Amino acid sequence: MIGSRDGLLSLYESGSVEKPEYEAGLMYRRCFETLSHSDTGFAELRTMRAEQLARWEALAGTGRQLWVLRLVAGQGRAVNSLGAGGAARLANTKALVEVLRAIAMERGLRQ
């Protein structure tokens, strides 16, 4: 990962996302990336990761949370690329932090 190109890492390095949420985002990304590959040799792993991804995405309380989770934690896009202006960036960051906190709690990374 290159920090200047990875939205999740950039948020962590700037202090907008704490370590438990960052780790939760990385776990989400591993599942997300597994499903984006068409390799059929790991069908069982893909099934397990798809189930985990579905559970984590169900923790998203709003459409914005799911959208930002997929784009930033899943694809590595920068929050700034999702909308113009400071208000959009703040709303998107807040939505991401909330869903990552829920994932971190579910995984026992945060209490």
Beta strands, then each sheet from edge to edge (+ up, - down):
end
